[in-house]
Amino acid sequence: MPPQAPPSEQEEDSPLENSGSMKDEMIHLYLNNSTMALAIPREACLLGAPRCHGIGMLVGAFGICKEQVREAILE
């Protein structure tokens, strides 16, 4: 495979990369807080179950609506 040129500064600031890093950060935060979330039930998440609010935040960060999540689970 030929070597690739390093990314330019313009490419590093692209919204797509920033959005990907935000999603990665949300996943990381959720995984770090999952053990505490199991011990302390919080307000109902997007799915309507008494789970960690982080699940709803994570699903919302990906731009998935409540109906899509429910349909995917029921399939």
N, C-alpha and C positions, 0 to 999 in steps of 0.2 A: 504494500500500500504506500503510495507516495506521501511524503511529509506534507502536513497542512500548515498554511501560514497562521501565525497567531491571530486571534480575533482583534479587530480594530476597536478603538474606544467607542465608536458609534454602535457597533454590534453589541458590546457589553451592556449598554443602556437600553436595549430594546425592551419594549413592554412585555413581550413574550417571555423573555428570561426572567424579568422581575416577577411576573405572575407565577412562573414555575417555582421560583424560590419562595414566594409567599405560600404556595401550596405545600412545599416541602416543610416550611416552618410550622404551618398549621398541623401537619401530620406529626411532626416531631413533638409539638406541644401536647397534642392529644395523647400520644403514646406515653409521654412522661407523666401525664396526669391520670392515666387510666387506672392505676392501682388505687389512687385516692378516690377516684370516681366510683369504683366498686364499693368502697367502704362507706361513702357518704352519698346516698341518693340525692339528686338535686331536682330542679324543675323539669318538667316533661320536655323531651327533645322533639325534634321534627317528626319522629315516628310515632309520637304519642305514648311512648313507654317512659316509666320513671327512670331515666338514665342520666348520665352526665350531660350537662349543657354543651360540653365540648363537641359532642357528636353533631348536634344541630349546627354549631358554628362551622365545623369541618364541612358538612354537607352544603351549607350555605356558601362557604368560600369557593366551592367548586361550581357554584351557580346551578345546582340541581334543585328543582322544586319538589315540594312535599309529595305531590301526586306521582312524580316519576319514581321517587324512592319507594313508595308503597306499591306501585305496579311492578317494579323490579323484584321486590320481596315476594309478592304474591305469585309471580310466574314460576 
